Amino acid sequence: MNVALRPPGRLPAELVFDLVCPWCFIGLRRLDRALARRPDVRLDITFRPFLLNPEMPRGGLPRAEYLTRKYGGEERARRLHAAITEVARQEGVSLRLDLIARTPASLDAHRLVRFAARQGLAREAVEALFCAYFLEGRDIGDHAELAAVGAAIGLPLLEVRRFLAGAEEADAVAAENLRAHRMGINGVPCLVLAGRHAISGAQEAEVISRLLDVAILEGTRG
């Protein structure tokens, strides 16, 4: 990196994502890879919820029913999932989409991320939820599973259970989802740097790195 572009401090970033989106998991891995190559860059990441299935019943849907509704049938879904699985494999992620029995509503999982953020554990929560759902096929719409994920990253189990049993942060998640749409974000992941440089999709690490340079250069000028 050109020394003229060296950032003076940490760069604020937002990652708009949904926990039931495999491309968001892949996108996070690519962001990690881009940052691993750029020790000169430090991001302060805020995780912003996006609801891909806002009308999903609170208890989710059986996987086969969901795939039929979304893709028109399981055969087409299998072909698409095979392609996604191969992309993920190249990023070191062994997706096990075949283990998923139910497609959950992601509202409560997003609520858990916001709860974890109060303890400085948002990233840990996001990682653990992605792994639980996409690698182990666990139902991240189920409160018992969510509480177990929270406890595994160090959150107080009883506090997590009480939190999930209520509705705290539900309105905030809905508001964040609406905010994303008003910003013109219609798909995820979407990475926003310094509040004004955005890139959608699970972009390659090299593309992310170029966006970092643009944001840093503008920051040094402003």
For each residue, the residues with C-beta under 8 A, 3 or more apart:
1: 5 6 38 40 213
2: 5 6
3: 6
4: 220
5: 1 2 213 216 217 220
6: 1 2 3 40 216
7: 10 11 40 41 42 216 219 220
8: 219 220
9: 42
10: 7 42 43 44
11: 7 41 42 43 44 193 194 212 215 216 219
12: 43 44 46 193 194 195
13: 43 44 45 46 191 192 193 194
14: 45 46 47 48 191 192 195
15: 27 28 31 45 46 47 48 189 190 191 192
16: 48 49 50 180 185 188 189 190 191 192
17: 21 24 27 28 47 48 49 50 126 188 189 190
18: 21 24 49 50 51 52 106 110 188
19: 24 106 109 110 113 126 129 130 133 140
20: 52 53 103 104 106 109 133 140
21: 17 18 24 25 52 188 189
22: 25 26 84 88 95 97 134
23: 26 27 84 188 189 201 202
24: 17 18 19 21 27 28 130 188 189 202
25: 21 22 28 29 88 93 95 130 134
26: 22 23 29 30 84 87 88 91 93 202
27: 15 17 23 24 30 31 188 189 191 201 202 203
28: 15 17 24 25 31 32 126 127 130 189
29: 25 26 32 33 88 91 92 93
30: 26 27 33 34 91 202 203 204 205 208
31: 15 27 28 34 35 191 205 208
32: 28 29 35 36
33: 29 30 36 37 91 205
34: 30 31 37 38 205 206 208 209 212
35: 31 32 38 41 43
36: 32 33
37: 33 34 205 209
38: 1 34 35 41 209 212
39:
40: 1 6 7
41: 7 11 35 38 212 216
42: 7 9 10 11
43: 10 11 12 13 35 193
44: 10 11 12 13
45: 13 14 15 122 123
46: 12 13 14 15 122
47: 14 15 17 113 117 122 123 126
48: 14 15 16 17 176 179 180
49: 16 17 18 106 110 113 114 173 176 177
50: 16 17 18 176 177 180 185 188 190
51: 18 54 106 107 110 173 174 177
52: 18 20 21 106 188
53: 20 56 103 105 106
54: 51 177
55:
56: 53 60 61 103 104 105 106
57: 60 61 105
58: 105 107 141
59: 105 141
60: 56 57 66 102 103 104 105 139 141
61: 56 57 65 66 69 102 103
62: 65 66 101 102 103
63: 66 67 100 101 102 103
64: 67 68 74
65: 61 62 68 69
66: 60 61 62 63 69 70 103
67: 63 64 70 71 73 74 77 103
68: 64 65 71 72 73 74
69: 61 65 66
70: 66 67 77
71: 67 68 74 76 77 80
72: 68 76
73: 67 68 76 77
74: 64 67 68 71 77 78
75: 78 79
76: 71 72 73 79 80
77: 67 70 71 73 74 80 81
78: 74 75 81 82
79: 75 76 82 83
80: 71 76 77 83 84
81: 77 78 84 85 95 97
82: 78 79 85 86
83: 79 80 86 87
84: 22 23 26 80 81 87 88 95 97
85: 81 82 88 89 95 97
86: 82 83 89 90
87: 26 83 84 90 91 202
88: 22 25 26 29 84 85 91 93 94 95
89: 85 86 92 93 94 95
90: 86 87
91: 26 29 30 33 87 88
92: 29 89
93: 25 26 29 88 89 134 135
94: 88 89 135
95: 22 25 81 84 85 88 89 134 135
96: 99 100 134 135 136 137
97: 22 81 84 85 100 134
98: 137
99: 96 136 137
100: 63 96 97 103 133 134 137
101: 62 63 137 139
102: 60 61 62 63 139 141
103: 20 53 56 60 61 62 63 66 67 100
104: 20 56 60 109 133 139 140 141 142
105: 53 56 57 58 59 60 108 141
106: 18 19 20 49 51 52 53 56 109 110 140 141
107: 51 58 110 111 170 173
108: 105 111 112 140 141 143 146 164
109: 19 20 104 106 112 113 129 140 141 146
110: 18 19 49 51 106 107 113 114 169 173
111: 107 108 114 115 163 164 168 169 170 173
112: 108 109 115 116 125 129 146 149 150 160 163 164
113: 19 47 49 109 110 116 117 122 125 126 129
114: 49 110 111 117 118 122 169 172 173
115: 111 112 118 119 125 150 155 160 163 168 169
116: 112 113 119 121 122 124 125 150 153 155
117: 47 113 114 120 121 122 125
118: 114 115
119: 115 116 154 155
120: 117
121: 116 117 124 125 153 154 155
122: 45 46 47 113 114 116 117 125 126
123: 45 47 126 127
124: 116 121 127 128 153 154
125: 112 113 115 116 117 121 122 128 129 149 150 153 155
126: 17 19 28 47 113 122 123 129 130
127: 28 123 124 130 131
128: 124 125 131 132 149 152 153
129: 19 109 112 113 125 126 132 133 140 146 149
130: 19 24 25 28 126 127 133 134 135
131: 127 128 134 135 136
132: 128 129 135 136 138 140 145 149
133: 19 20 100 104 129 130 136 137 138 140
134: 22 25 93 95 96 97 100 130 131
135: 93 94 95 96 130 131 132
136: 96 99 131 132 133
137: 96 98 99 100 101 133
138: 132 133 142 145 149
139: 60 101 102 104 142 145
140: 19 20 104 106 108 109 129 132 133 145 146 149
141: 58 59 60 102 104 105 106 108 109 145 146
142: 104 138 139 145 146
143: 108 146 147 161 164 165
144: 147 148
145: 132 138 139 140 141 142 148 149
146: 108 109 112 129 140 141 142 143 149 150 160 164
147: 143 144 150 151 157 160 161 164
148: 144 145 151 152
149: 112 125 128 129 132 138 140 145 146 152 153
150: 112 115 116 125 146 147 153 155 157 160
151: 147 148 154 155 156 157 160
152: 128 148 149
153: 116 121 124 125 128 149 150
154: 119 121 124 151
155: 115 116 119 121 125 150 151 159 160
156: 151 159 160
157: 147 150 151 160 161
158: 161 162
159: 155 156 162 163
160: 112 115 146 147 150 151 155 156 157 163 164
161: 143 147 157 158 164 165
162: 158 159 165 166
163: 111 112 115 159 160 166 168 169
164: 108 111 112 143 146 147 160 161
165: 143 161 162
166: 162 163
167: 170 171
168: 111 115 163
169: 110 111 114 115 163 172 173
170: 107 111 167 173 174
171: 167 174 175
172: 114 169 175 176
173: 49 51 107 110 111 114 169 170 176 177
174: 51 170 171 177 178
175: 171 172 178 179
176: 48 49 50 172 173 179 180
177: 49 50 51 54 173 174 180 181
178: 174 175 181 182
179: 48 175 176 182 183
180: 16 48 50 176 177 183 185 190
181: 177 178 184 185 186
182: 178 179
183: 179 180
184: 181
185: 16 50 180 181 188 190 198 200
186: 181
187: 190 200 201
188: 16 17 18 21 23 24 27 50 52 185 200
189: 15 16 17 21 23 24 27 28 200 201 202
190: 15 16 17 50 180 185 187 198 199 200 201
191: 13 14 15 16 27 31 198 199 200 203 208 211
192: 13 14 15 16 195 196 197 198
193: 11 12 13 43 196 197 198 211 212 215
194: 11 12 13 197 215 218 219
195: 12 14 192
196: 192 193 218
197: 192 193 194 211 214 215 218
198: 185 190 191 192 193
199: 190 191 203 207 208 211
200: 185 187 188 189 190 191 203
201: 23 27 187 189 190
202: 23 24 26 27 30 87 189
203: 27 30 191 199 200 207 208 211
204: 30 207 208
205: 30 31 33 34 37 208 209
206: 34 209 210
207: 199 203 204 210 211
208: 30 31 34 191 199 203 204 205 211 212
209: 34 37 38 205 206 212 213
210: 206 207 213 214
211: 191 193 197 199 203 207 208 214 215
212: 11 34 38 41 193 208 209 215 216
213: 1 5 209 210 216 217
214: 197 210 211 217 218
215: 11 193 194 197 211 212 218 219
216: 5 6 7 11 41 212 213 219 220
217: 5 213 214 220 221
218: 194 196 197 214 215 221 222
219: 7 8 11 194 215 216 222
220: 4 5 7 8 216 217
221: 217 218
222: 218 219
